[in-house]
Amino acid sequence: MSPTNPFTTEDDMKTIFKTLLAGAALALGLGAASAQNFPERAVTIVVPYSPGSTDTMARTLAEDMSQALGQPVVVETRPGAGGTVGASEVVKADPDGYTLLMAVSSVQTVAPHQRELPYGFGDLKPVARVAVGPNVIAARSGAPFKTIEEFIAYARDNPGKVSYGSAGTGGATHIAAEAIARAADIKLFHIPFGGVTPAIAATIAGDVDVVLGFASAILPRGESGQLVPLAQLSEKRASLAPDLPTLMDAGVDLALPPNIGLWAPAETPDDVVAALADAAEKAAGGETFQNFAKKALVEIDYAGPADFGAVLKKEDAFFAELLPTIDFSQQ
């Protein structure tokens, strides 16, 4: 005996099909409703560095983001491996908008090109850029150059004799200096240190010719006469240093602003990302964050998900091409 088909009529089949469609619509409706109600609990921002400038920035931004979202925004530090430990944790988090990363863009555009990581460029979704450093290159007070043009000319005439201090081999300041050398067609001598602070100290002492670092670390020492700021690495002059030229002003076709922003896991819904980006924009434009930026010598430069994503793709392509040209074993 053949098995009995319980759906013996066409009407029965139509009824079942409509039921399935209704169930799917209900599921989609519930998903839309949950996104519309976001957030319903606290949002966590992971800062992948030890407590310091980025951590303070995140906590300042979180104050006004909490007001915009109507829920607490808490900050946790998860330092390690140049920011990749914290970034890896965010990548593995549920893509629901409740776990974000706040970092410098190098965790997405540089680190995956340097070593094998549990994530790649596409595993982080840009939410918003809130600020840029900017980075500054400065000379020791007794250096035989006082401007960026004089620095380039001297380095060309003395290949390999101009030294620069970095925060460590393979780090952001090391890579930025090598990018400058390539773009300006000069050869520099690298001296790595265990952080920006000792590199700056060595430059002030006259043991190193030039050093790179955030404006907050360099500009105050320029005002005191300990260092001579030469140029900023932004595309345009930052409002906090309007008289300091960019590399482009000196004819060097290079801009390497450290983009500081927020990311979510890659599968986070677009409408949730939009809600977070809106809150970040309001917070970045608020009085609390504005006052912080002035004191910290940080340039506020908000960019939403699409614009930030375009910046990151361009940056990723640049480093994918640059990094293989640097012989890190010889540094």
C-alpha positions in Angstrom: 0.0 0.0 0.0 1.4 3.4 -1.0 1.7 6.1 1.7 -1.3 8.4 2.1 -0.8 12.0 1.1 -2.5 14.1 3.7 -2.7 17.1 1.3 -5.2 15.7 -1.1 -6.6 18.9 -2.5 -5.3 22.0 -4.2 -7.1 24.1 -1.6 -5.2 22.3 1.2 -1.9 23.1 -0.5 -2.8 26.8 -0.9 -3.7 27.0 2.8 -0.4 25.6 3.9 1.5 27.9 1.5 -0.3 31.0 2.9 0.5 29.8 6.5 4.2 29.6 5.7 4.2 33.0 4.1 2.4 34.4 7.1 5.0 32.9 9.4 7.8 34.3 7.4 6.2 37.7 7.4 5.8 37.5 11.1 9.4 36.6 11.6 10.5 39.5 9.4 8.1 41.9 11.3 9.6 40.8 14.6 13.1 41.4 13.3 12.1 44.9 12.0 10.5 45.7 15.3 13.6 44.7 17.3 15.7 47.0 15.1 13.3 49.8 15.5 13.4 49.5 19.3 17.2 49.5 19.4 18.7 49.9 21.9 16.8 48.1 24.7 19.8 47.7 27.0 23.3 49.0 27.6 25.8 49.3 24.7 29.4 48.4 25.3 32.3 50.1 23.6 35.5 48.1 23.6 38.8 50.1 23.5 41.6 47.7 22.5 44.4 49.7 24.2 45.6 50.3 27.7 43.9 53.2 29.5 45.1 56.4 27.9 44.0 59.0 25.2 41.7 56.7 23.2 40.1 55.3 26.3 39.4 58.8 27.6 38.0 59.9 24.3 35.7 56.9 24.2 34.4 57.6 27.7 33.8 61.3 26.8 31.9 60.3 23.6 29.9 57.7 25.6 28.5 60.3 27.9 26.5 62.0 25.1 25.9 58.8 23.2 24.0 57.5 26.2 21.7 60.5 26.1 21.1 60.2 22.4 20.4 56.4 22.6 18.4 56.5 25.9 20.5 53.7 27.3 23.8 53.5 29.1 27.0 53.3 26.9 29.8 51.7 28.9 33.5 51.5 27.9 35.7 48.5 28.5 39.5 48.3 27.8 40.8 45.1 26.2 44.4 45.8 25.4 46.9 43.6 23.6 48.8 43.0 20.4 48.4 46.5 19.0 44.7 46.6 19.4 44.0 43.3 17.7 42.9 41.4 20.8 40.0 43.8 21.5 39.2 44.0 17.8 39.0 40.1 17.6 36.6 40.1 20.6 34.3 42.6 18.8 34.4 40.6 15.6 33.2 37.5 17.5 30.4 39.4 19.4 26.7 39.1 18.4 26.0 41.4 15.5 23.2 43.2 17.3 24.8 46.7 17.9 25.4 46.1 21.6 29.1 45.6 21.2 31.3 48.2 19.4 34.9 48.8 18.9 36.5 52.3 19.2 40.0 52.4 17.9 42.5 53.8 15.4 41.8 52.5 11.9 45.1 50.6 11.7 43.4 47.6 13.5 41.4 47.1 10.3 43.6 48.5 7.5 47.1 47.6 8.7 47.2 44.7 11.2 45.5 42.1 9.0 48.2 42.7 6.3 51.0 42.2 8.9 50.2 38.9 10.4 47.6 36.2 10.5 44.6 37.2 12.6 41.2 35.7 13.4 39.6 38.5 11.4 40.1 40.4 8.1 39.1 43.8 6.7 35.6 42.7 5.9 34.8 41.4 9.4 34.4 44.9 10.9 31.6 47.2 9.8 32.3 51.0 10.0 29.8 52.9 12.1 31.4 56.4 12.3 34.6 58.3 12.3 34.7 60.8 15.1 38.2 62.3 15.0 41.6 62.3 13.4 44.9 62.6 15.3 46.5 64.3 13.5 50.0 62.9 13.4 52.9 65.3 13.4 56.6 64.9 12.4 59.0 67.0 14.4 62.8 67.6 14.5 65.2 67.9 17.4 65.9 71.5 18.2 69.5 71.5 16.9 68.7 69.7 13.6 70.2 71.2 10.4 66.6 71.7 9.1 63.7 73.8 10.5 61.0 73.2 7.8 59.6 70.2 6.0 61.1 71.4 2.8 64.6 71.7 4.4 64.2 68.3 6.0 63.4 66.6 2.6 66.3 68.5 0.9 68.8 67.5 3.6 67.7 63.9 3.6 68.1 63.7 -0.2 71.6 65.1 0.1 72.4 62.8 3.0 70.7 59.4 2.2 70.4 57.2 5.3 72.0 59.7 7.7 68.8 61.3 9.0 67.4 59.2 11.9 63.9 58.9 13.1 62.5 57.4 16.3 59.4 55.2 16.2 57.2 53.6 18.9 58.4 50.2 17.7 59.2 48.1 14.6 56.0 47.5 12.6 54.0 50.1 14.5 52.1 53.0 13.1 54.8 55.6 13.5 57.4 53.2 11.9 55.1 52.6 8.9 54.2 56.3 8.5 57.9 57.3 8.4 58.7 54.7 5.8 55.6 55.9 3.8 57.0 59.5 4.0 60.4 58.3 2.9 59.0 56.5 -0.1 56.7 59.4 -1.1 59.5 62.0 -0.7 62.1 59.8 -2.4 64.5 59.9 0.6 66.2 57.2 2.8 65.9 57.5 6.6 67.6 55.5 9.4 65.1 53.9 11.8 65.6 53.7 15.5 62.8 51.8 17.3 61.8 52.5 20.9 59.3 50.9 23.2 56.7 53.6 22.7 56.2 57.1 21.5 57.2 58.7 24.8 60.8 57.3 24.9 61.2 58.2 21.2 60.2 61.8 21.9 62.6 61.9 24.9 65.5 60.7 22.7 64.7 63.3 20.1 64.6 66.1 22.7 67.9 64.8 24.0 69.4 65.1 20.5 70.0 61.4 20.0 67.5 61.1 17.2 66.9 63.6 14.4 63.1 63.4 13.9 60.1 61.7 15.6 56.4 61.1 14.7 53.5 61.1 17.1 50.0 62.5 17.8 49.7 66.2 17.9 48.9 66.0 21.6 52.4 64.5 22.2 54.3 66.7 19.8 52.8 70.2 19.7 53.2 71.2 23.4 56.9 70.3 23.1 57.1 72.5 20.0 55.6 75.4 21.9 58.2 74.9 24.7 61.1 74.8 22.1 62.0 71.2 22.9 61.0 70.1 19.4 60.5 71.8 16.0 57.3 70.6 14.3 57.8 70.2 10.6 54.5 69.0 9.2 51.2 67.3 9.9 50.2 64.2 8.1 46.6 65.2 7.4 45.0 65.9 4.1 44.3 69.5 5.2 45.6 71.6 8.0 43.9 70.8 11.2 42.1 73.7 13.0 44.3 73.0 16.1 47.5 73.7 14.1 46.5 76.0 11.2 50.0 77.3 10.7 51.7 73.9 10.5 51.9 72.7 6.8 50.9 69.4 5.6 53.1 67.1 3.6 51.1 68.0 0.5 51.9 71.6 1.1 55.5 70.6 0.7 54.8 68.8 -2.5 54.8 65.3 -1.0 51.7 63.4 -2.3 50.9 61.7 1.0 48.3 62.0 3.8 48.1 59.6 6.7 45.7 60.9 9.2 45.0 58.4 12.0 41.2 57.9 11.7 39.6 57.2 15.1 36.1 55.8 15.0 33.6 53.1 15.9 33.0 49.7 14.3 30.5 46.9 14.8 30.6 43.2 13.8 30.2 42.8 10.1 26.6 41.4 10.1 25.1 44.2 12.2 21.9 45.4 10.6 22.2 48.7 8.6 19.4 50.4 10.6 21.1 49.6 13.9 24.3 51.0 12.5 22.5 54.1 11.4 21.1 54.6 14.9 24.5 54.2 16.4 26.0 56.6 13.8 23.4 59.2 14.5 24.1 59.0 18.3 27.9 59.3 17.6 27.3 62.3 15.4 25.3 64.1 18.1 27.9 63.2 20.7 30.8 64.4 18.6 29.1 67.7 18.0 28.2 68.2 21.6 29.8 70.6 24.0 31.3 67.8 26.2 33.2 66.2 23.3 34.1 69.6 21.8 35.8 70.7 25.0 37.6 67.4 25.3 39.0 67.7 21.8 40.4 71.2 22.3 42.2 70.1 25.5 43.4 66.8 24.0 44.5 68.4 20.7 42.3 66.1 18.7 40.6 67.2 15.5 36.9 66.3 15.3 36.1 65.1 11.9 32.8 63.1 11.8 32.1 60.8 8.9 29.0 58.5 8.7 29.1 54.8 7.8 29.3 55.2 4.0 31.9 58.0 4.0 34.0 56.3 6.7 33.8 53.0 4.8 35.1 54.7 1.6 38.0 56.2 3.6 38.8 52.8 5.1 38.8 51.0 1.7 41.2 53.5 0.3 43.4 53.2 3.3 43.4 49.4 3.2 44.4 49.4 -0.4 47.3 51.8 0.3 48.7 49.7 3.1 48.2 46.5 1.2 50.5 47.9 -1.5 53.0 49.7 0.9 53.7 47.0 3.6 55.3 44.4 1.3 57.9 47.1 0.3 59.1 47.5 3.9 61.8 45.1 5.0 60.9 44.8 8.7 63.6 42.3 9.3 66.3 44.9 8.6 64.8 47.5 11.0 
